[in-house]
Amino acid sequence: MNIKVTVDHSVNAAYIELSDAEVERTVKLRDAVMVDLNEFGMVVGIEMLGIDVDLPLQQLRDEYHVDSKVVDVLYNLRPNLGYQLARFQQTTEGSSEKVEQFA
């Protein structure tokens, strides 16, 4: 399991990449949460349009079959995923993007 998180502080957004598979379609789960799916309907990534949004972890597991180990990692980033993501600081001057990997 390899989870890659990219945070863009300039727009207060984050992308959680669960797979490097090609995105076939995107589904809106909530106003600020989009899920990218591959051709088989499996989650490739989760886009958060606000780093403080609450992820629908149960829905991701039940409806989109996100592996329970992945859900556990995302759950452990709570109670405030935004806090955890915001702690990643800019890595280079002028850059607003930070990538972090979880295994």
PEUR-V790119 format. One line per field, one symbol per residue. ss: DSSP state (H for helix, E for strand, L for the rest). A space follows every 10 residues. Layout:
ss: ???
//
This chain:
ss: LLEEEEEELL LLEEEEELLL LLLLEEEEEE LLEEEEELLL LLEEEEEELL LLLLLLHHHH HHHHLLLHHH HHHHHHLLLL HHHHHHLLLL LLLLLLEEEE EEL
//
